[in-house]
Amino acid sequence: MTATAQARAPQKDAKDAAETILSVNNIEVIYDHVVLVLKGVSLTVPKGGIVALLGANGAGKTTTLKAISNLLQAERGEVTKGSIEFHGEQVQALSPNALVRRGCIQVMEGRHCFGHLSIEDNLLTGAYTRRDGYTEVRRDLEMVYEYFPRLRERRTSQAGYTSGGEQQMCAVGRALMSRPEMILLDEPSMGLAPQLVEEIFEIVQKLNKHEGVSFLLAEQNTNVALKYATYGYIMEAGRIVLDGDAAALRENEDVKEFYLGVGSEGRKSFRDVKHYKRRKRWLA
Amino acid sequence: METLYNILIDPFVQMYEAPDFLMQVLWEGLVSGVLYALIALGFVLIFKSSRIFNFAQGIMVVFAALTLVGLHENGVPAWLAVPLTLGVMYVLAVGIERVVLRPLVGQPDIILFMATIGVTLFLIGFGEFVFGGENKVMITEALGIPTGALEFNPFGGFVLIEEKDLTAVVMAVLLVFALITFLNYSSMGRAIRALGDDHQAALSVGISLSTIWVIVWFIAGVIALATGIVWGARAGVSFALEVIAYKALPVLMLGGLESVSGAIVGGLAIGILEKLFEIYWGQPFLGGNTETWFAFILALIVLLFRPQGLFGERIIERV
């Protein structure tokens, strides 16, 4: 209804437009025309930053990422209000294909490798949108193999038969093959051993530093995410309830209590649920 | 005892005693097998890339053949009529993608299946409206397909191979090879395979559904034209031709809906087996005409033991 009107008026205080690569302004997402999942989410990612989107199951992290990458349409979800800008350009009406061409790609939750394709073929599908020729693609393939030496070893195996860690690497590597400026990384730690989680995040940080890729990562593993991210947003029930520099969030009492599992007075019990609700309202 | 001997032993004795006749039978089986394989490939490609069982494949064969013949009847020379027909099939692919598939993205598979039935009905009506309902003759000579026959004399016997059939086999084999090369070694082919594996992931890396769908439906159109020409040359061009697409169904059950190699092997196997069965068992014991049902019974038996088909892609499940 008023989607266009809303889109025209920038809502969030315009943080230095030149430095912002992605800005999401007060979006609302509705699934199947009835289920309201996001109730006004705003966030910005600075160029070259790693921003973490934190929160529990069902908070709306994945939906936010899918709204940005426009994968919602295939699931009958729809951005009904607000606007999404990538490099200052409104992108919410673009197809995922067009967005990947512009340099923004999503790595989906749960890896989603092409199971029957070899690892190398998986990586090469990432270069689908590129038109800069075979040698360039080959060079990037080498680069991906440098970052993920394990993938080189498994290059001919069918992706479906590789380990969870290798699949996650494959998914990230595949996204890299599109030469992205920004990767939307959904739950990279899911189902991985702690050591592997660290390994993946180390690589994310390296990619950020050396290739200049900006990251927006959705994570439940608040601990690790805040260690590597520069800025964090915390979501709950389709809203952003708290945001701040990663260092500040790590020290924040509420975050410690609700997401890091270290309360000021030790472990919490069910009695504190009421207290928690009260606190949440205050936060919102 | 005697009946058992007649059924179990005697046919093989006959095969051994008249190897030239056996070769003739095998050849005839191979020719239809190649065609079944080709049509099955059309199904497999569309199913792999969009999870749609394309009910319209059969009518596309008729439509392509009718277009070709119709164009020729209206004075278009054959060498031009073929690319023009391909053009029509391309327009059809784009049209189907725009009008039928795109609005139905994300709907359950069964709805898309019903939509292809809609396409079938439309093509029947449209085809009859434009080209009329009467039987036509395939323009075999005009297309430069030789119509003679070659004779061979292996084992001192006699085998007759029609050049028409030979052309069909060569054409089908070339087409299949081209397809496999395209699927395995081009970036577009890789994208088609990727789409078959994981729709969402394919979307996320920027593979464009609409582009792939147009390509896949166009390939199905090319296959339809090839089959239409070959089968039309044997049986004439009419709406009854649609039926041969349904002969591809048991091939799909046998080979698995997702397997390219399965479609090829399944097609050849069914073509050859049904011919052998017809000649050595069907005609002497069952009064002939077993070709219409043999493949389905075979597929039924296979399904009983291997629900994913003989060559269906193994579902990779990690625990």
Interface residues (C-beta under 8 A of the other chain):
Chain A: S69 L71 Q73 A74 E75 R76 S95 P96 N97 L99 V100 R101 I105 Q106 V107 M108 H112 C113 F114 G115 H116 L117 D121 N122 L124 T125 G126 A127 Y128 T129 Q158 G160 Y161 G164 A171 R174 A175 S178
Chain B: V105 G106 S187 R190 A191 R193 A194 G196 D197 D198 H199 Q200 A201 A202 L203 S204 V205 G206 I207 S208 E313 I316 R318
